[in-house]
Amino acid sequence: MCNLTTLASFSILSGMETGPQGRHFRCRVFIMVLAHTALSGCTVPDWLKLNQNAKVNAANPARPTPPDWWKDGMKASTDSAESVHVVHLVFEVLRVDLPVDRISHSRKIWNHVDEIRIEAETAARLARNGLRIGVGNTESWPALSTILKAADARTRDEKLFAQPGLPVTIVVGGIGDPESIFCYTRENRLVGKTFSAGEKLVTLDFAFRPEMGGCTDLTIDLEIRHDSGEVNWEQRDGIIRQVPELERHVFSDVSALFTLRPSEFLIIGPGEKADHHHLVGGCFFGPQGSGQRYETLFCITPKPYQTQEPRRRAS
């Protein structure tokens, strides 16, 4: 193995100044480095060895050409000057409606889902509000698919393309008649509000992490949104437009943050107390409808894709 003296010699070699005297001194140091390396048993990298066919680096004639992996990186950098690869996200959303008879088929789903990605306190608060959120992967999907087929589940899938700076919204259902929804807060207080109309939404705030191997951070919120019928004037992208005024209520006490790996997907659905219709979990995902009732789950898979766009010239 190389010792500190060898490493220090390499540092001196790389920091030498130019000029005739500098070149002669560099040659002496380089010979000393090779001799010391051979005596110490350190292998000299192939690209650092001098031979008759060695190419000369025009930027620094005293050093040979760098290795191929460095040149490939420089070529990729040159190519990127012509175009820019932009990463976008598309969310594949599978809605699952499971019939509720004497048993809840959705409870079987959680046997194949990782629910310990979040803090125990958050998981307990979600459960108290009739909610469950977990992470599945490609290996767990065959078992989940078998459960859905055996339960005669109704499924519907869609793709939602994410817009930079805006959360992705998933419509769960609407409020026709006035509905009171209660939620246990972080202080363990039960608070409620009555909504006369609006849409029940799952909103996803996201951040793609290429430096983490392509992971995606997701913040999940439940929200009631209602168009008040009034409009405001706003300027967007230099254009003045009419924007509907929305009344929004976010159940921030059941917000949860997850980090998904490229092979994973998120599942959100009813918990043990979802049959308590006044709780937020039951109102969003619990048994709904007269006659045949259904519980609702959502499987959410973020998938990155690249587009190639020309680089704009500096003006």
N, C-alpha and C positions, 0 to 999 in steps of 0.2 A: 504493500500500500504506500501511497505518497505520504511524505511527511510535510511539516509546515515549511521547511526550507525550500522544498520544491515548489510549493504553492506560492511562496514569496517571490521566488525567481520568476515564475510566470507573471506575477503582478508587475514586477519591474520591467519585464520585457514588453508588456502591453502599454506601459506608461512612458516609454522612451520618446524623446523628441526627435524630430527629423533633422536632416543635414548630414554632411559627410562624416563628421565625428560621431553623430548619433547613430548612423548606420553601422560604423565600425564597432562601436561599443555594443550595439544590439547584437551583432554577430558573435562577439565574444560571450555575451551573456547567454545567447541561445545555445552556443556550444557547451557552456558550463551547465545549462539546464539539462541538455540531453545526456551529458556525461553523468551528472548527479542522478538523473532519473534511472539510467542504466544500472548504476551502482546500488541504488536503493530498491531496485526491483519493481519500479512503477512502469507500466506499459504505456508507451507513447501512442496517442491516438493516430490512426492511419492518416487522417486528413492533415495532421501536423508534421508528418514525416516529409523530409525534402528528398526529391529525386530528380533525375534529369528531365522528366516529363511533367514536373509540377507546374501548374499554371500560376501566374503572378497576379495578385490582387492590385488593380490599378490604383485604388485608394490608398493602399499601404504596401509598397513594393517589397518590403522586408518580410511580409507574412504571406503564406500560401493561401489558396482559395478555401473558403469555409466548406463544411460538409454539405452533402446533398440536401439534408432536411432543412438546413438554413436557406439554401437557394430556393427550395420549393416554397418556403414561407415568403421569401421575397417575391417570387412569381405570383403567389396568391395575392400579395399586397398590391402588386402592379395591376393584376386583373381587376381588383376591387376598385381601382381608380376609374374604371369604365362603368361600373354598375354597383348598386348597393343592394344587399340582400336584407330584406325587412321581414321580421318574424311577426306573424299575427296569430291569434287564437280563435279557434272555433270550438264551441261547446256542443257536444252531442248529448242531448237530453232524452232519456227514456222515461216516459210516464207509465207507471204500473198501477192499475186499479184492481185490488184483490177483493173478491166477494167475502163478506162476513156472514158466517152461519152461526153455529154454536161455538166455533173456535176462530181465533184470529190467525190467518195464514201468514200474516206479515211477521209474526214472532219467529217463524222458522228462518226467515231471511237473516236475522242478526246472528245466527250461529256461524255464519260464514263471513262475517264482517268484523273488521278491527275497530273497536269503539274506545280504545285507550290512547288515541292520538291527542286527546285534549286533557286538560287538568281534571282531577277528580271532582273538584268543586263545580266546575262548569258542567260536567256530565251529570252530576246530581241535580243541578238546577234545571237542566233540560228534561231529565226524567220526571221531575216534579211538575213540569209544565206539559207533560204528555208528548215529549219529543225524543227522537233518537237520531243521531247522526254518526256515521261511521265510514270506513274506507274499505273498498274491495279492490281486487286485482284480477288479472287475467286468469289466474289459477282458480279463483273462487267462482268464476262465472258459470262453469258447467253445472255446479251444484245449485246455484241460484236459478239457472234456466230450467232445471228439472222441477224445482219447487213451483215456479210460475206456471209451467205447463200442467202440473198435477192439480193446481188450484183453479184452473180455467181463468187465468188473469187476463184482463184487457190491457193491451199495451199500445202505446203511441209514441213515436220517436220524431224528433225534429233537430235541426241544426241551427244554432244561434251564433252568428258571427259577431265577435266582440269589436266594439269601437273604442279606440284609445281615449282614456279619460272618463269613460262612461261605464257604469255597472251593467251587467247582463241581467235582464229581468225574465223570470219564468212565471207565467200566469197559472195559478193553482185553481182559482174559481172566482165567482162573483158573489156579491151580497145583494140579494133581492129584497128581502124583508129586513127590518132593523134587527141587528145582531149585537149582543153584548159579549165581549171577549175579555177574559181575565188572564193575568200573568203574574207569577211569583217573581219578585224583583231580587236583586242581589242582596238586599237587606231582609229577604224572606217576608216581605209584605205582599199581600194579594191586592193588586190594583186592577181596575177594569175600565172599559170605555164602550159606549154604545155607538155603532156605526149604522147609519140609515142606508148607505149605498157605498159602492166602491168595488175594487178588485183586490183579491188576496194574491200577493206576489212573494216569490223567493228571489231576492236580489243577491248577486254575486259580484263582489269587488275583487279584482284579481291583479296579480303581478307575475309575469313570466320571468323565471330565473335561469337564463342560459349558463351562468357561472356555477350553478348548482346541478349541472347535468340535465337541464331541461325541466326542472321542477316548476310547479305552479302554486303560488300562495293564493288561497281562497278565503274570503271573509263572507260568511253566510248570514243573511238577515231576513227576517219575516216582516212584511210591510203591508199596510192597507193604503191604497191610493185611490183618490176620488177626484174626478174632474168637476170643479166647482161651477163650470159653465161660463166663467169669466176669463178674459184674456189680458195678457200684459204685452207691452212692446219691449223687445230686447234686440240688441245689436249683436249678431254673431257673424264672424268672418266678414265684417265690413258691411253686412246687409241687415237692415232693420226688418224684423219679422214679428208677427203675432204669435205668441206662445200661450197655450192654455194654462191657466192657473190651477195647480194641483194641490189638493189637500193630502198630506202624507202623515202617516203614523207608523213609526218603526219600533218594533218590539226589541229594543236594544239589549234587554236583559237576557235574551236567549241567542244573542249573537255568538258565533263561534268561528275560530280561525283554524284552517288546516293547510298543510303543505302536502301536495300530491306529487308522487313520482310519475314518470312518463307512462308506466304500465298500470296506473291506479285510477279509480273513479270514486266519486263521492255518492253516498246514499243517505237520503233524508226522508224520514217518515214518522209514523205514529209510535208513541211509546206505550208503556203499560197503562197510563192514565188517560189515554186518548179517548176512552169512552166517556170521560167527563167533558161534555160538549161545551162547557163554559170556558175551559182552558184553551190556551192558544194552540197547543198541539192537536187537540180534538177538533177545534174549529177549522184548522187548515188541512189536516190529514186524516182525521178520525172518520168513523162510519158516517156516510152522508146519503141522503135520499130516502124516499119512502119505498116500501116493498123490499126489493133486493138492495142491500146496503153495501158500500164499498169503502175500503181503506185505500189511501193513496200514498205511493212512494215515488221518489224521483231518483234516477241514477244519472249522474252528471259526470261527463268525461271531457276534460279540456285537452285539445289537441293542437299543437303548434303547426304552422305551415309557413313556408317562405315564398315571398314574391320578389322578383328581380326588377328593380326600378333603375332607370338611368340616373347617374349622379349629375346634379345640376352644376354647371360651370360657375365659378365665382364671378360675380358681376363687379 
